[in-house]
């Protein structure tokens, strides 16, 4: 099982809590967190554990609400309960880190996996 930190959710909550206040003002409010660290959080970068815990305290939320886990033993059918085959393929094709050739290969693999799982 693997765990992931939802940096988008964290960034959204930090931006909402900060509102229109300057980064430096908010950084002064949170002990041992710089304005540049807050900026990195707001653009979705992953903080170190100490900063993450300080931010959670400042937000007055439990840290576990930002974590999700995935089970590598999930079947394609179980994953499909959350995302459709088309959504998964669209995500793969829209990933700018992948070349079009790699995106096409992955899309073909996803399609084949769904076909195998249906039989």
Order of alpha helices (4+ residues) and beta strands (2+ residues): beta-alpha-alpha-alpha-alpha-beta-alpha-alpha-alpha
